Amino acid sequence: MDIHKFVTALRDRSELEALEGRLDSRRGCLFASTYEYPSRYSRWDVGFSDPPLVFEARERSFRFEALNDRGRVLLPAFVKALKACAAVERLDVGEGLLSGWGGGGETVVHFLFV
């Protein structure tokens, strides 16, 4: 599997406002920092809409759901990682869906989303 990341610098505020409008009716997020300190921190905005997956967790149960074809391509990588994790006690795999239950202990599964 090849994963490609695209970073686009905004030309003006209208593109960010368009993302804000999409988030009223579609999944996604927008994070922004308005804090600025010379030579240390700068203002930034990061956001997206129409993600490939949704991840939900409550107590020790978890669920991954593919929201589109891109998400269905990613699910097998999560299945592989979770099958290798000793803390996962139950793993159910369905069409576009992955859910399970994790036990106690200190084992942590790390996923990197880029």
Backbone as a printed PyTorch tensor [residue, N CA C, xyz], in Angstrom:
tensor([[[  0.8440,  -1.1630,   0.0000],
         [  0.0000,   0.0000,   0.0000],
         [  0.8920,   1.2290,   0.0000]],

        [[  0.6090,   2.1670,  -0.8550],
         [  1.2920,   3.4550,  -0.8830],
         [  0.3460,   4.5190,  -0.3690]],

        [[  0.8530,   5.3500,   0.5140],
         [  0.0540,   6.4440,   1.0560],
         [  0.7190,   7.7440,   0.6470]],

        [[ -0.0550,   8.6370,   0.0890],
         [  0.4610,   9.9240,  -0.3600],
         [ -0.1870,  11.0390,   0.4450]],

        [[  0.6050,  12.0110,   0.7960],
         [  0.1210,  13.1530,   1.5600],
         [  0.3120,  14.4030,   0.7100]],

        [[ -0.6810,  15.2650,   0.7250],
         [ -0.5990,  16.5130,  -0.0130],
         [ -0.8080,  17.6700,   0.9500]],

        [[  0.0700,  18.6260,   0.9080],
         [ -0.0500,  19.8270,   1.7200],
         [ -0.2310,  20.9920,   0.7560]],

        [[ -1.2570,  21.7670,   0.9950],
         [ -1.5540,  22.8860,   0.1130],
         [ -1.5760,  24.1800,   0.9220]],

        [[ -0.7500,  25.1040,   0.5260],
         [ -0.7790,  26.4220,   1.1700],
         [ -1.9870,  27.1810,   0.6350]],

        [[ -2.7110,  27.8460,   1.5100],
         [ -3.8940,  28.5950,   1.1010],
         [ -3.4940,  29.9240,   0.4750]],

        [[ -4.1520,  30.2380,  -0.6030],
         [ -3.8860,  31.5160,  -1.2770],
         [ -4.5320,  32.6840,  -0.5370]],

        [[ -5.7130,  32.4250,   0.0050],
         [ -6.3950,  33.4770,   0.7570],
         [ -7.3920,  32.8300,   1.7070]],

        [[ -8.0260,  33.6080,   2.5020],
         [ -8.9460,  33.1440,   3.5460],
         [-10.1930,  32.4530,   2.9710]],

        [[-10.5360,  32.7030,   1.7210],
         [-11.7650,  32.1450,   1.1450],
         [-11.7270,  30.6140,   1.1090]],

        [[-10.5470,  30.0190,   0.9180],
         [-10.4540,  28.5550,   0.9000],
         [-10.7240,  27.9730,   2.2860]],

        [[-10.2340,  28.6380,   3.3110],
         [-10.5050,  28.2020,   4.6730],
         [-11.9870,  28.3620,   5.0010]],

        [[-12.5890,  29.4280,   4.5430],
         [-14.0250,  29.6350,   4.7550],
         [-14.8480,  28.5810,   4.0220]],

        [[-14.3810,  28.1410,   2.8560],
         [-15.0760,  27.0810,   2.1300],
         [-15.0310,  25.7790,   2.9240]],

        [[-13.8760,  25.4690,   3.5400],
         [-13.7760,  24.2750,   4.3880],
         [-14.7190,  24.4020,   5.5790]],

        [[-14.7510,  25.5580,   6.2090],
         [-15.6650,  25.7790,   7.3310],
         [-17.1040,  25.5030,   6.9120]],

        [[-17.4870,  25.9270,   5.7300],
         [-18.8410,  25.6850,   5.2290],
         [-19.1110,  24.2090,   4.9960]],

        [[-18.1440,  23.4870,   4.4570],
         [-18.3200,  22.0410,   4.2290],
         [-18.5110,  21.3010,   5.5460]],

        [[-17.8510,  21.7610,   6.5940],
         [-17.9280,  21.0620,   7.8780],
         [-19.2950,  21.1860,   8.5400]],

        [[-20.1510,  22.0560,   8.0320],
         [-21.5150,  22.1420,   8.5490],
         [-22.3460,  20.9240,   8.1610]],

        [[-21.9740,  20.2560,   7.0680],
         [-22.7880,  19.1320,   6.6020],
         [-21.9820,  17.8660,   6.2990]],

        [[-20.6670,  17.9270,   6.3920],
         [-19.8210,  16.7700,   6.0940],
         [-18.8300,  16.5580,   7.2250]],

        [[-18.3190,  15.3270,   7.3160],
         [-17.3350,  15.0220,   8.3510],
         [-16.0070,  15.6810,   8.0410]],

        [[-15.2610,  15.9480,   9.0860],
         [-13.9420,  16.5260,   8.9480],
         [-13.6030,  17.3230,  10.1920]],

        [[-12.5360,  18.0970,  10.1110],
         [-12.1530,  18.9190,  11.2590],
         [-11.3460,  20.1140,  10.7840]],

        [[-11.2300,  21.0740,  11.6730],
         [-10.4230,  22.2580,  11.4170],
         [ -9.7920,  22.6590,  12.7340]],

        [[ -8.4710,  22.6960,  12.7670],
         [ -7.7210,  23.1220,  13.9370],
         [ -7.0020,  24.4140,  13.5680]],

        [[ -6.9690,  25.3510,  14.4910],
         [ -6.3230,  26.6270,  14.2090],
         [ -5.6390,  27.1420,  15.4630]],

        [[ -4.5090,  27.7700,  15.2670],
         [ -3.8070,  28.4350,  16.3500],
         [ -3.6220,  29.8910,  15.9670]],

        [[ -4.0510,  30.7750,  16.8350],
         [ -3.8710,  32.2010,  16.5800],
         [ -2.7490,  32.7680,  17.4340]],

        [[ -2.0690,  31.8760,  18.1600],
         [ -0.9820,  32.3290,  19.0250],
         [  0.2740,  32.5540,  18.1950]],

        [[  0.9050,  33.6770,  18.4180],
         [  2.1160,  33.9990,  17.6690],
         [  3.1420,  34.6000,  18.6180]],

        [[  4.3850,  34.1350,  18.4810],
         [  5.4910,  34.6600,  19.2640],
         [  6.7080,  34.6750,  18.3490]],

        [[  7.3380,  35.8050,  18.1530],
         [  8.4470,  35.9020,  17.1900],
         [  9.5480,  34.8610,  17.4280]],

        [[  9.9810,  34.2450,  16.3470],
         [ 11.0590,  33.2360,  16.3360],
         [ 10.7060,  31.9520,  17.0770]],

        [[  9.4620,  31.7860,  17.4580],
         [  9.1000,  30.5780,  18.1830],
         [  7.8120,  29.9510,  17.6920]],

        [[  6.7310,  30.6760,  17.6990],
         [  5.4320,  30.1580,  17.3010],
         [  4.8550,  31.0210,  16.1830]],

        [[  4.1490,  30.3900,  15.2750],
         [  3.4560,  31.1490,  14.2380],
         [  2.0160,  30.6530,  14.1590]],

        [[  1.1720,  31.4410,  13.5780],
         [ -0.2350,  31.0610,  13.4030],
         [ -0.3380,  29.9760,  12.3450]],

        [[ -1.2950,  29.0940,  12.5100],
         [ -1.4890,  28.0260,  11.5370],
         [ -2.9330,  27.5450,  11.5590]],

        [[ -3.3260,  26.9070,  10.4610],
         [ -4.6290,  26.2590,  10.3240],
         [ -4.3910,  24.9220,   9.6400]],

        [[ -5.0220,  23.8720,  10.1490],
         [ -4.9440,  22.5450,   9.5470],
         [ -6.3540,  21.9760,   9.5260]],

        [[ -6.7870,  21.4760,   8.3880],
         [ -8.1280,  20.9270,   8.3280],
         [ -8.3300,  20.0460,   7.1200]],

        [[ -9.4220,  19.3100,   7.1540],
         [ -9.7890,  18.4440,   6.0360],
         [-11.2770,  18.1320,   6.1130]],

        [[-11.8110,  17.6630,   5.0170],
         [-13.1880,  17.1760,   4.9900],
         [-13.2090,  15.8410,   4.2710]],

        [[-14.2760,  15.1060,   4.4490],
         [-14.4780,  13.8050,   3.8080],
         [-13.3530,  12.8160,   4.1060]],

        [[-13.0980,  12.4930,   5.3880],
         [-12.0260,  11.5570,   5.7300],
         [-12.3530,  10.1400,   5.2590]],

        [[-11.3410,   9.2890,   5.1170],
         [-11.5840,   7.9220,   4.6600],
         [-12.1480,   7.0060,   5.7460]],

        [[-11.8390,   7.2830,   7.0080],
         [-12.2430,   6.4190,   8.1160],
         [-12.8080,   7.2420,   9.2600]],

        [[-13.6210,   6.5780,  10.0520],
         [-14.0160,   7.1400,  11.3330],
         [-13.5840,   6.1330,  12.3960]],

        [[-13.0210,   6.6330,  13.4800],
         [-12.6030,   5.7950,  14.6100],
         [-13.3900,   6.2350,  15.8200]],

        [[-14.0270,   5.2760,  16.4840],
         [-14.7900,   5.5540,  17.6960],
         [-14.3170,   4.6070,  18.7840]],

        [[-14.2360,   5.1020,  20.0110],
         [-13.8340,   4.2670,  21.1430],
         [-14.6160,   4.6840,  22.3700]],

        [[-14.9770,   3.7040,  23.1620],
         [-15.6600,   3.9540,  24.4250],
         [-15.1970,   2.8810,  25.3920]],

        [[-14.6580,   3.3480,  26.5060],
         [-14.0700,   2.4500,  27.4860],
         [-13.0890,   1.5240,  26.7660]],

        [[-13.3470,   0.2330,  26.7080],
         [-12.3920,  -0.6800,  26.0670],
         [-12.8420,  -1.1850,  24.7010]],

        [[-13.9720,  -0.6950,  24.2110],
         [-14.4140,  -1.1140,  22.8800],
         [-13.9860,  -0.0790,  21.8470]],

        [[-13.7870,  -0.5240,  20.6270],
         [-13.3750,   0.3640,  19.5580],
         [-14.0420,  -0.0540,  18.2610]],

        [[-14.0590,   0.8870,  17.3170],
         [-14.7140,   0.6410,  16.0270],
         [-14.0850,   1.5120,  14.9580]],

        [[-13.7230,   0.9130,  13.8380],
         [-13.2660,   1.6240,  12.6510],
         [-14.3080,   1.3890,  11.5720]],

        [[-14.7240,   2.4490,  10.9080],
         [-15.6740,   2.3140,   9.8070],
         [-15.1320,   3.0360,   8.5810]],

        [[-15.0970,   2.3230,   7.4520],
         [-14.6870,   2.9370,   6.1920],
         [-15.8310,   3.8070,   5.6940]],

        [[-15.5320,   5.0410,   5.3710],
         [-16.5530,   5.9680,   4.9020],
         [-16.6030,   6.0690,   3.3850]],

        [[-15.5960,   5.5060,   2.7290],
         [-15.5270,   5.5600,   1.2710],
         [-14.5130,   4.5160,   0.7840]],

        [[-14.2420,   4.4870,  -0.5110],
         [-13.3010,   3.5120,  -1.0700],
         [-11.9090,   3.6680,  -0.4870]],

        [[-11.4790,   4.8890,  -0.2190],
         [-10.1600,   5.1000,   0.3880],
         [-10.0860,   4.4400,   1.7580]],

        [[-11.1560,   4.4920,   2.5140],
         [-11.1860,   3.8610,   3.8310],
         [-11.1600,   2.3490,   3.7450]],

        [[-11.8540,   1.7850,   2.7580],
         [-11.8560,   0.3260,   2.5930],
         [-10.4550,  -0.1900,   2.2570]],

        [[ -9.6540,   0.5960,   1.5750],
         [ -8.2790,   0.2100,   1.2670],
         [ -7.4180,   0.2030,   2.5330]],

        [[ -7.7130,   1.1020,   3.4670],
         [ -6.9090,   1.2260,   4.6850],
         [ -7.2310,   0.1870,   5.7590]],

        [[ -8.4480,  -0.3140,   5.8000],
         [ -8.8560,  -1.2160,   6.8810],
         [ -7.9440,  -2.4330,   7.0600]],

        [[ -7.4790,  -3.1140,   6.0020],
         [ -6.6140,  -4.2830,   6.2190],
         [ -5.3450,  -3.9710,   7.0190]],

        [[ -4.7940,  -2.7870,   6.9000],
         [ -3.6140,  -2.4220,   7.6870],
         [ -3.9540,  -2.3510,   9.1760]],

        [[ -5.1360,  -1.8700,   9.4980],
         [ -5.5660,  -1.8320,  10.8930],
         [ -5.8270,  -3.2360,  11.4180]],

        [[ -6.4170,  -4.0940,  10.6010],
         [ -6.6560,  -5.4800,  11.0050],
         [ -5.3280,  -6.1450,  11.3520]],

        [[ -4.3360,  -5.9910,  10.4940],
         [ -3.0210,  -6.6000,  10.7210],
         [ -2.4020,  -6.1100,  12.0340]],

        [[ -2.4340,  -4.8080,  12.2660],
         [ -1.8490,  -4.2480,  13.4840],
         [ -2.5880,  -4.7150,  14.7290]],

        [[ -3.9080,  -4.7520,  14.6700],
         [ -4.6830,  -5.1370,  15.8430],
         [ -4.5870,  -6.6290,  16.1390]],

        [[ -4.4630,  -7.4660,  15.1090],
         [ -4.2760,  -8.9020,  15.3350],
         [ -2.9520,  -9.1840,  16.0360]],

        [[ -1.9650,  -8.3390,  15.8180],
         [ -0.6490,  -8.5240,  16.4310],
         [ -0.5700,  -7.9560,  17.8480]],

        [[ -1.6130,  -7.2960,  18.2990],
         [ -1.6090,  -6.6440,  19.6090],
         [ -2.2100,  -7.5620,  20.6680]],

        [[ -1.4190,  -7.8820,  21.6820],
         [ -1.8720,  -8.7860,  22.7490],
         [ -3.0280,  -8.2080,  23.5660]],

        [[ -3.1730,  -6.8940,  23.5950],
         [ -4.2300,  -6.2680,  24.3860],
         [ -5.6100,  -6.3850,  23.7460]],

        [[ -5.6790,  -6.7510,  22.4710],
         [ -6.9670,  -6.8850,  21.7920],
         [ -7.5050,  -8.2890,  22.0590]],

        [[ -8.6320,  -8.3560,  22.7670],
         [ -9.2250,  -9.6430,  23.1340],
         [-10.2150, -10.1430,  22.1020]],

        [[-10.8800,  -9.2380,  21.4150],
         [-11.8640,  -9.6220,  20.4000],
         [-11.7190,  -8.6920,  19.2150]],

        [[-11.7890,  -9.2650,  18.0220],
         [-11.6900,  -8.4740,  16.8080],
         [-12.6980,  -9.0140,  15.8040]],

        [[-13.6400,  -8.1770,  15.3920],
         [-14.6630,  -8.5590,  14.4190],
         [-14.4490,  -7.7450,  13.1490]],

        [[-14.3660,  -8.4460,  12.0260],
         [-14.1240,  -7.7830,  10.7480],
         [-15.3200,  -8.0170,   9.8500]],

        [[-15.8850,  -6.9420,   9.3360],
         [-17.0180,  -7.0260,   8.4230],
         [-16.7630,  -6.1850,   7.1940]],

        [[-17.7440,  -6.0640,   6.3440],
         [-17.6260,  -5.2650,   5.1290],
         [-17.5320,  -3.7800,   5.4860]],

        [[-16.3470,  -3.2190,   5.3540],
         [-16.1520,  -1.8130,   5.6460],
         [-16.1710,  -1.4700,   7.1150]],

        [[-16.0560,  -2.4630,   7.9810],
         [-16.1790,  -2.2400,   9.4130],
         [-15.2190,  -3.1440,  10.1760]],

        [[-14.6410,  -2.6100,  11.2220],
         [-13.7330,  -3.3400,  12.0940],
         [-14.0640,  -2.9140,  13.5130]],

        [[-14.3580,  -3.8670,  14.3770],
         [-14.6750,  -3.5110,  15.7520],
         [-14.0660,  -4.5360,  16.6840]],

        [[-13.9580,  -4.1700,  17.9440],
         [-13.3730,  -5.1000,  18.8920],
         [-13.3880,  -4.5700,  20.3010]],

        [[-12.6730,  -5.3100,  21.1130],
         [-12.6320,  -5.0520,  22.5420],
         [-11.2070,  -5.2570,  23.0050]],

        [[-10.7030,  -4.3130,  23.7650],
         [ -9.3520,  -4.4280,  24.3050],
         [ -9.4000,  -4.7410,  25.7740]],

        [[ -8.4680,  -5.5380,  26.2010],
         [ -8.3790,  -5.8930,  27.6100],
         [ -7.6270,  -4.8400,  28.3940]],

        [[ -7.4000,  -5.1200,  29.6400],
         [ -6.6460,  -4.2060,  30.4860],
         [ -5.1610,  -4.3380,  30.2220]],

        [[ -4.3880,  -3.7100,  31.0490],
         [ -2.9440,  -3.8000,  30.9080],
         [ -2.3580,  -2.5330,  30.3210]],

        [[ -1.0720,  -2.5910,  30.0890],
         [ -0.3320,  -1.4190,  29.6440],
         [ -0.0250,  -1.4130,  28.1550]],

        [[ -0.4620,  -2.4350,  27.4220],
         [ -0.1500,  -2.4880,  25.9860],
         [ -0.8700,  -1.3700,  25.2580]],

        [[ -0.1500,  -0.7200,  24.3890],
         [ -0.7160,   0.3890,  23.6120],
         [ -0.4900,   0.1000,  22.1330]],

        [[ -1.4980,   0.3360,  21.3290],
         [ -1.3680,   0.2140,  19.8740],
         [ -1.1970,   1.6270,  19.3450]],

        [[ -0.1530,   1.8440,  18.5810],
         [  0.1200,   3.1720,  18.0220],
         [ -0.2190,   3.1670,  16.5460]],

        [[ -0.9900,   4.1510,  16.1260],
         [ -1.2850,   4.3670,  14.7090],
         [ -0.7950,   5.7560,  14.3510]],

        [[ -0.1900,   5.8890,  13.2370],
         [  0.2540,   7.1880,  12.7680],
         [ -0.6240,   7.6060,  11.6130]],

        [[ -1.3420,   8.7090,  11.7900],
         [ -2.1810,   9.2570,  10.7360],
         [ -1.4500,  10.4380,  10.1330]],

        [[ -1.1800,  10.3800,   8.8790],
         [ -0.4780,  11.4750,   8.2120],
         [ -1.3730,  12.0490,   7.1460]]])
